[in-house]
Amino acid sequence: MPKMIPLYAKYFDHEEVRALVAFYQTELGRKTIAVMPQLMQEGAEVGRAWAADVMPRVEEAIQTRLRIEGLVK
């Protein structure tokens, strides 16, 4: 816990931390804490799927540009 204090202090002032504490004591705040790990995991999966879909086009565009620039054959 002591190592987390500087991290929060970096991004939140005292009043904001107090507001966060108040929020996490509410029903919605408790639900947020409960579902956040699964939400982050599912969000990461969505991001990986998006990257897998877009990367072939990105790689093709890079290769095309490199050929235009004469950097590859």
PDB file as gemmi writes it, atoms N, CA and C in Angstrom:
CRYST1    1.000    1.000    1.000  90.00  90.00  90.00 P 1                      
ATOM      1  N   MET A   1       0.816  -1.201   0.000  1.00  0.00           N  
ATOM      2  CA  MET A   1       0.000   0.000   0.000  1.00  0.00           C  
ATOM      3  C   MET A   1       0.862   1.269   0.000  1.00  0.00           C  
ATOM      4  N   PRO A   2       1.915   1.335   0.801  1.00  0.00           N  
ATOM      5  CA  PRO A   2       2.714   2.573   0.798  1.00  0.00           C  
ATOM      6  C   PRO A   2       3.302   2.917  -0.565  1.00  0.00           C  
ATOM      7  N   LYS A   3       3.603   1.915  -1.376  1.00  0.00           N  
ATOM      8  CA  LYS A   3       4.163   2.196  -2.705  1.00  0.00           C  
ATOM      9  C   LYS A   3       3.103   2.706  -3.675  1.00  0.00           C  
ATOM     10  N   MET A   4       1.826   2.473  -3.374  1.00  0.00           N  
ATOM     11  CA  MET A   4       0.754   2.953  -4.240  1.00  0.00           C  
ATOM     12  C   MET A   4       0.453   4.432  -4.006  1.00  0.00           C  
ATOM     13  N   ILE A   5       0.707   4.918  -2.809  1.00  0.00           N  
ATOM     14  CA  ILE A   5       0.377   6.313  -2.475  1.00  0.00           C  
ATOM     15  C   ILE A   5       1.028   7.297  -3.440  1.00  0.00           C  
ATOM     16  N   PRO A   6       2.327   7.172  -3.744  1.00  0.00           N  
ATOM     17  CA  PRO A   6       2.918   8.115  -4.705  1.00  0.00           C  
ATOM     18  C   PRO A   6       2.295   8.036  -6.094  1.00  0.00           C  
ATOM     19  N   LEU A   7       1.860   6.845  -6.476  1.00  0.00           N  
ATOM     20  CA  LEU A   7       1.218   6.716  -7.789  1.00  0.00           C  
ATOM     21  C   LEU A   7      -0.098   7.485  -7.833  1.00  0.00           C  
ATOM     22  N   TYR A   8      -0.905   7.310  -6.813  1.00  0.00           N  
ATOM     23  CA  TYR A   8      -2.165   8.050  -6.770  1.00  0.00           C  
ATOM     24  C   TYR A   8      -1.898   9.547  -6.661  1.00  0.00           C  
ATOM     25  N   ALA A   9      -0.906   9.920  -5.876  1.00  0.00           N  
ATOM     26  CA  ALA A   9      -0.573  11.337  -5.706  1.00  0.00           C  
ATOM     27  C   ALA A   9      -0.100  11.958  -7.016  1.00  0.00           C  
ATOM     28  N   LYS A  10       0.475  11.151  -7.870  1.00  0.00           N  
ATOM     29  CA  LYS A  10       0.945  11.641  -9.169  1.00  0.00           C  
ATOM     30  C   LYS A  10      -0.217  12.082 -10.059  1.00  0.00           C  
ATOM     31  N   TYR A  11      -1.348  11.411  -9.925  1.00  0.00           N  
ATOM     32  CA  TYR A  11      -2.469  11.641 -10.836  1.00  0.00           C  
ATOM     33  C   TYR A  11      -3.700  12.278 -10.198  1.00  0.00           C  
ATOM     34  N   PHE A  12      -3.801  12.222  -8.872  1.00  0.00           N  
ATOM     35  CA  PHE A  12      -4.992  12.729  -8.190  1.00  0.00           C  
ATOM     36  C   PHE A  12      -4.587  13.636  -7.038  1.00  0.00           C  
ATOM     37  N   ASP A  13      -5.346  14.714  -6.862  1.00  0.00           N  
ATOM     38  CA  ASP A  13      -5.106  15.544  -5.676  1.00  0.00           C  
ATOM     39  C   ASP A  13      -5.923  14.973  -4.512  1.00  0.00           C  
ATOM     40  N   HIS A  14      -5.774  15.572  -3.337  1.00  0.00           N  
ATOM     41  CA  HIS A  14      -6.388  15.054  -2.117  1.00  0.00           C  
ATOM     42  C   HIS A  14      -7.912  14.958  -2.240  1.00  0.00           C  
ATOM     43  N   GLU A  15      -8.532  15.972  -2.770  1.00  0.00           N  
ATOM     44  CA  GLU A  15      -9.995  15.956  -2.908  1.00  0.00           C  
ATOM     45  C   GLU A  15     -10.453  14.881  -3.886  1.00  0.00           C  
ATOM     46  N   GLU A  16      -9.696  14.676  -4.934  1.00  0.00           N  
ATOM     47  CA  GLU A  16     -10.060  13.628  -5.892  1.00  0.00           C  
ATOM     48  C   GLU A  16      -9.950  12.242  -5.248  1.00  0.00           C  
ATOM     49  N   VAL A  17      -8.926  12.037  -4.440  1.00  0.00           N  
ATOM     50  CA  VAL A  17      -8.789  10.751  -3.746  1.00  0.00           C  
ATOM     51  C   VAL A  17      -9.966  10.542  -2.800  1.00  0.00           C  
ATOM     52  N   ARG A  18     -10.343  11.594  -2.094  1.00  0.00           N  
ATOM     53  CA  ARG A  18     -11.500  11.491  -1.203  1.00  0.00           C  
ATOM     54  C   ARG A  18     -12.763  11.139  -1.995  1.00  0.00           C  
ATOM     55  N   ALA A  19     -12.931  11.744  -3.172  1.00  0.00           N  
ATOM     56  CA  ALA A  19     -14.092  11.446  -4.015  1.00  0.00           C  
ATOM     57  C   ALA A  19     -14.052   9.998  -4.501  1.00  0.00           C  
ATOM     58  N   LEU A  20     -12.854   9.517  -4.841  1.00  0.00           N  
ATOM     59  CA  LEU A  20     -12.729   8.122  -5.249  1.00  0.00           C  
ATOM     60  C   LEU A  20     -13.120   7.181  -4.114  1.00  0.00           C  
ATOM     61  N   VAL A  21     -12.630   7.473  -2.921  1.00  0.00           N  
ATOM     62  CA  VAL A  21     -12.974   6.642  -1.758  1.00  0.00           C  
ATOM     63  C   VAL A  21     -14.482   6.636  -1.558  1.00  0.00           C  
ATOM     64  N   ALA A  22     -15.095   7.799  -1.662  1.00  0.00           N  
ATOM     65  CA  ALA A  22     -16.548   7.883  -1.491  1.00  0.00           C  
ATOM     66  C   ALA A  22     -17.256   7.065  -2.580  1.00  0.00           C  
ATOM     67  N   PHE A  23     -16.773   7.177  -3.807  1.00  0.00           N  
ATOM     68  CA  PHE A  23     -17.376   6.426  -4.905  1.00  0.00           C  
ATOM     69  C   PHE A  23     -17.274   4.923  -4.655  1.00  0.00           C  
ATOM     70  N   TYR A  24     -16.086   4.451  -4.278  1.00  0.00           N  
ATOM     71  CA  TYR A  24     -15.892   3.015  -4.087  1.00  0.00           C  
ATOM     72  C   TYR A  24     -16.639   2.470  -2.886  1.00  0.00           C  
ATOM     73  N   GLN A  25     -17.198   3.336  -2.076  1.00  0.00           N  
ATOM     74  CA  GLN A  25     -18.045   2.896  -0.970  1.00  0.00           C  
ATOM     75  C   GLN A  25     -19.510   2.786  -1.386  1.00  0.00           C  
ATOM     76  N   THR A  26     -19.831   3.224  -2.607  1.00  0.00           N  
ATOM     77  CA  THR A  26     -21.201   3.118  -3.100  1.00  0.00           C  
ATOM     78  C   THR A  26     -21.417   1.742  -3.731  1.00  0.00           C  
ATOM     79  N   GLU A  27     -22.675   1.418  -3.998  1.00  0.00           N  
ATOM     80  CA  GLU A  27     -22.998   0.151  -4.659  1.00  0.00           C  
ATOM     81  C   GLU A  27     -22.334   0.073  -6.028  1.00  0.00           C  
ATOM     82  N   LEU A  28     -22.402   1.162  -6.800  1.00  0.00           N  
ATOM     83  CA  LEU A  28     -21.771   1.174  -8.119  1.00  0.00           C  
ATOM     84  C   LEU A  28     -20.252   1.055  -8.006  1.00  0.00           C  
ATOM     85  N   GLY A  29     -19.671   1.715  -7.031  1.00  0.00           N  
ATOM     86  CA  GLY A  29     -18.225   1.620  -6.829  1.00  0.00           C  
ATOM     87  C   GLY A  29     -17.798   0.202  -6.506  1.00  0.00           C  
ATOM     88  N   ARG A  30     -18.539  -0.472  -5.639  1.00  0.00           N  
ATOM     89  CA  ARG A  30     -18.227  -1.864  -5.297  1.00  0.00           C  
ATOM     90  C   ARG A  30     -18.388  -2.770  -6.515  1.00  0.00           C  
ATOM     91  N   LYS A  31     -19.419  -2.505  -7.323  1.00  0.00           N  
ATOM     92  CA  LYS A  31     -19.600  -3.288  -8.541  1.00  0.00           C  
ATOM     93  C   LYS A  31     -18.442  -3.037  -9.504  1.00  0.00           C  
ATOM     94  N   THR A  32     -18.016  -1.793  -9.608  1.00  0.00           N  
ATOM     95  CA  THR A  32     -16.891  -1.446 -10.479  1.00  0.00           C  
ATOM     96  C   THR A  32     -15.652  -2.243 -10.086  1.00  0.00           C  
ATOM     97  N   ILE A  33     -15.351  -2.276  -8.800  1.00  0.00           N  
ATOM     98  CA  ILE A  33     -14.205  -3.043  -8.312  1.00  0.00           C  
ATOM     99  C   ILE A  33     -14.366  -4.521  -8.650  1.00  0.00           C  
ATOM    100  N   ALA A  34     -15.556  -5.034  -8.491  1.00  0.00           N  
ATOM    101  CA  ALA A  34     -15.805  -6.461  -8.718  1.00  0.00           C  
ATOM    102  C   ALA A  34     -15.651  -6.854 -10.185  1.00  0.00           C  
ATOM    103  N   VAL A  35     -16.139  -6.025 -11.099  1.00  0.00           N  
ATOM    104  CA  VAL A  35     -16.135  -6.408 -12.514  1.00  0.00           C  
ATOM    105  C   VAL A  35     -14.910  -5.918 -13.278  1.00  0.00           C  
ATOM    106  N   MET A  36     -14.131  -5.012 -12.707  1.00  0.00           N  
ATOM    107  CA  MET A  36     -13.012  -4.422 -13.442  1.00  0.00           C  
ATOM    108  C   MET A  36     -12.005  -5.452 -13.959  1.00  0.00           C  
ATOM    109  N   PRO A  37     -11.594  -6.456 -13.186  1.00  0.00           N  
ATOM    110  CA  PRO A  37     -10.639  -7.430 -13.758  1.00  0.00           C  
ATOM    111  C   PRO A  37     -11.181  -8.131 -15.003  1.00  0.00           C  
ATOM    112  N   GLN A  38     -12.432  -8.569 -14.969  1.00  0.00           N  
ATOM    113  CA  GLN A  38     -13.018  -9.242 -16.129  1.00  0.00           C  
ATOM    114  C   GLN A  38     -13.197  -8.268 -17.290  1.00  0.00           C  
ATOM    115  N   LEU A  39     -13.606  -7.042 -16.989  1.00  0.00           N  
ATOM    116  CA  LEU A  39     -13.763  -6.017 -18.024  1.00  0.00           C  
ATOM    117  C   LEU A  39     -12.433  -5.743 -18.717  1.00  0.00           C  
ATOM    118  N   MET A  40     -11.357  -5.634 -17.947  1.00  0.00           N  
ATOM    119  CA  MET A  40     -10.034  -5.387 -18.521  1.00  0.00           C  
ATOM    120  C   MET A  40      -9.580  -6.577 -19.367  1.00  0.00           C  
ATOM    121  N   GLN A  41      -9.842  -7.788 -18.894  1.00  0.00           N  
ATOM    122  CA  GLN A  41      -9.465  -8.982 -19.647  1.00  0.00           C  
ATOM    123  C   GLN A  41     -10.220  -9.048 -20.968  1.00  0.00           C  
ATOM    124  N   GLU A  42     -11.525  -8.824 -20.921  1.00  0.00           N  
ATOM    125  CA  GLU A  42     -12.314  -8.869 -22.155  1.00  0.00           C  
ATOM    126  C   GLU A  42     -11.936  -7.731 -23.088  1.00  0.00           C  
ATOM    127  N   GLY A  43     -11.630  -6.566 -22.528  1.00  0.00           N  
ATOM    128  CA  GLY A  43     -11.190  -5.442 -23.357  1.00  0.00           C  
ATOM    129  C   GLY A  43      -9.874  -5.745 -24.047  1.00  0.00           C  
ATOM    130  N   ALA A  44      -8.963  -6.408 -23.331  1.00  0.00           N  
ATOM    131  CA  ALA A  44      -7.686  -6.798 -23.936  1.00  0.00           C  
ATOM    132  C   ALA A  44      -7.912  -7.782 -25.076  1.00  0.00           C  
ATOM    133  N   GLU A  45      -8.848  -8.698 -24.909  1.00  0.00           N  
ATOM    134  CA  GLU A  45      -9.169  -9.652 -25.972  1.00  0.00           C  
ATOM    135  C   GLU A  45      -9.721  -8.931 -27.202  1.00  0.00           C  
ATOM    136  N   VAL A  46     -10.574  -7.950 -26.983  1.00  0.00           N  
ATOM    137  CA  VAL A  46     -11.106  -7.157 -28.100  1.00  0.00           C  
ATOM    138  C   VAL A  46      -9.956  -6.447 -28.810  1.00  0.00           C  
ATOM    139  N   GLY A  47      -9.034  -5.883 -28.041  1.00  0.00           N  
ATOM    140  CA  GLY A  47      -7.885  -5.194 -28.627  1.00  0.00           C  
ATOM    141  C   GLY A  47      -6.998  -6.134 -29.429  1.00  0.00           C  
ATOM    142  N   ARG A  48      -6.758  -7.331 -28.902  1.00  0.00           N  
ATOM    143  CA  ARG A  48      -5.949  -8.317 -29.637  1.00  0.00           C  
ATOM    144  C   ARG A  48      -6.629  -8.717 -30.942  1.00  0.00           C  
ATOM    145  N   ALA A  49      -7.933  -8.926 -30.898  1.00  0.00           N  
ATOM    146  CA  ALA A  49      -8.665  -9.302 -32.113  1.00  0.00           C  
ATOM    147  C   ALA A  49      -8.608  -8.183 -33.144  1.00  0.00           C  
ATOM    148  N   TRP A  50      -8.750  -6.950 -32.688  1.00  0.00           N  
ATOM    149  CA  TRP A  50      -8.671  -5.804 -33.598  1.00  0.00           C  
ATOM    150  C   TRP A  50      -7.284  -5.737 -34.230  1.00  0.00           C  
ATOM    151  N   ALA A  51      -6.250  -5.902 -33.414  1.00  0.00           N  
ATOM    152  CA  ALA A  51      -4.884  -5.848 -33.930  1.00  0.00           C  
ATOM    153  C   ALA A  51      -4.647  -6.964 -34.949  1.00  0.00           C  
ATOM    154  N   ALA A  52      -5.130  -8.148 -34.656  1.00  0.00           N  
ATOM    155  CA  ALA A  52      -4.960  -9.266 -35.591  1.00  0.00           C  
ATOM    156  C   ALA A  52      -5.658  -8.982 -36.915  1.00  0.00           C  
ATOM    157  N   ASP A  53      -6.776  -8.281 -36.865  1.00  0.00           N  
ATOM    158  CA  ASP A  53      -7.524  -7.942 -38.074  1.00  0.00           C  
ATOM    159  C   ASP A  53      -6.826  -6.861 -38.888  1.00  0.00           C  
ATOM    160  N   VAL A  54      -6.265  -5.869 -38.228  1.00  0.00           N  
ATOM    161  CA  VAL A  54      -5.709  -4.712 -38.918  1.00  0.00           C  
ATOM    162  C   VAL A  54      -4.242  -4.897 -39.318  1.00  0.00           C  
ATOM    163  N   MET A  55      -3.495  -5.734 -38.612  1.00  0.00           N  
ATOM    164  CA  MET A  55      -2.061  -5.853 -38.872  1.00  0.00           C  
ATOM    165  C   MET A  55      -1.708  -6.271 -40.300  1.00  0.00           C  
ATOM    166  N   PRO A  56      -2.419  -7.195 -40.928  1.00  0.00           N  
ATOM    167  CA  PRO A  56      -2.056  -7.515 -42.319  1.00  0.00           C  
ATOM    168  C   PRO A  56      -2.122  -6.293 -43.237  1.00  0.00           C  
ATOM    169  N   ARG A  57      -3.110  -5.442 -43.046  1.00  0.00           N  
ATOM    170  CA  ARG A  57      -3.211  -4.229 -43.880  1.00  0.00           C  
ATOM    171  C   ARG A  57      -2.094  -3.255 -43.563  1.00  0.00           C  
ATOM    172  N   VAL A  58      -1.734  -3.143 -42.282  1.00  0.00           N  
ATOM    173  CA  VAL A  58      -0.642  -2.253 -41.882  1.00  0.00           C  
ATOM    174  C   VAL A  58       0.669  -2.751 -42.484  1.00  0.00           C  
ATOM    175  N   GLU A  59       0.919  -4.050 -42.362  1.00  0.00           N  
ATOM    176  CA  GLU A  59       2.148  -4.620 -42.916  1.00  0.00           C  
ATOM    177  C   GLU A  59       2.211  -4.429 -44.429  1.00  0.00           C  
ATOM    178  N   GLU A  60       1.082  -4.611 -45.099  1.00  0.00           N  
ATOM    179  CA  GLU A  60       1.040  -4.410 -46.545  1.00  0.00           C  
ATOM    180  C   GLU A  60       1.338  -2.953 -46.900  1.00  0.00           C  
ATOM    181  N   ALA A  61       0.760  -2.041 -46.175  1.00  0.00           N  
ATOM    182  CA  ALA A  61       1.005  -0.616 -46.425  1.00  0.00           C  
ATOM    183  C   ALA A  61       2.470  -0.268 -46.196  1.00  0.00           C  
ATOM    184  N   ILE A  62       3.067  -0.828 -45.164  1.00  0.00           N  
ATOM    185  CA  ILE A  62       4.486  -0.568 -44.892  1.00  0.00           C  
ATOM    186  C   ILE A  62       5.349  -1.127 -46.010  1.00  0.00           C  
ATOM    187  N   GLN A  63       5.070  -2.358 -46.425  1.00  0.00           N  
ATOM    188  CA  GLN A  63       5.849  -2.961 -47.504  1.00  0.00           C  
ATOM    189  C   GLN A  63       5.718  -2.156 -48.801  1.00  0.00           C  
ATOM    190  N   THR A  64       4.509  -1.710 -49.090  1.00  0.00           N  
ATOM    191  CA  THR A  64       4.296  -0.890 -50.282  1.00  0.00           C  
ATOM    192  C   THR A  64       5.119   0.380 -50.201  1.00  0.00           C  
ATOM    193  N   ARG A  65       5.093   1.045 -49.078  1.00  0.00           N  
ATOM    194  CA  ARG A  65       5.854   2.281 -48.901  1.00  0.00           C  
ATOM    195  C   ARG A  65       7.361   2.028 -49.010  1.00  0.00           C  
ATOM    196  N   LEU A  66       7.823   0.945 -48.418  1.00  0.00           N  
ATOM    197  CA  LEU A  66       9.245   0.617 -48.507  1.00  0.00           C  
ATOM    198  C   LEU A  66       9.659   0.356 -49.954  1.00  0.00           C  
ATOM    199  N   ARG A  67       8.783  -0.315 -50.741  1.00  0.00           N  
ATOM    200  CA  ARG A  67       9.088  -0.533 -52.154  1.00  0.00           C  
ATOM    201  C   ARG A  67       9.125   0.788 -52.906  1.00  0.00           C  
ATOM    202  N   ILE A  68       8.149   1.673 -52.629  1.00  0.00           N  
ATOM    203  CA  ILE A  68       8.116   2.987 -53.276  1.00  0.00           C  
ATOM    204  C   ILE A  68       9.376   3.776 -52.964  1.00  0.00           C  
ATOM    205  N   GLU A  69       9.843   3.696 -51.745  1.00  0.00           N  
ATOM    206  CA  GLU A  69      11.040   4.422 -51.306  1.00  0.00           C  
ATOM    207  C   GLU A  69      12.320   3.736 -51.809  1.00  0.00           C  
ATOM    208  N   GLY A  70      12.190   2.551 -52.419  1.00  0.00           N  
ATOM    209  CA  GLY A  70      13.344   1.830 -52.890  1.00  0.00           C  
ATOM    210  C   GLY A  70      14.153   1.161 -51.804  1.00  0.00           C  
ATOM    211  N   LEU A  71      13.545   0.933 -50.675  1.00  0.00           N  
ATOM    212  CA  LEU A  71      14.272   0.338 -49.558  1.00  0.00           C  
ATOM    213  C   LEU A  71      14.200  -1.184 -49.556  1.00  0.00           C  
ATOM    214  N   VAL A  72      13.206  -1.742 -50.235  1.00  0.00           N  
ATOM    215  CA  VAL A  72      13.105  -3.188 -50.421  1.00  0.00           C  
ATOM    216  C   VAL A  72      12.634  -3.461 -51.834  1.00  0.00           C  
ATOM    217  N   LYS A  73      12.870  -4.684 -52.287  1.00  0.00           N  
ATOM    218  CA  LYS A  73      12.424  -5.066 -53.637  1.00  0.00           C  
ATOM    219  C   LYS A  73      11.072  -5.692 -53.603  1.00  0.00           C  
TER     220      LYS A  73                                                      
END                                                                             
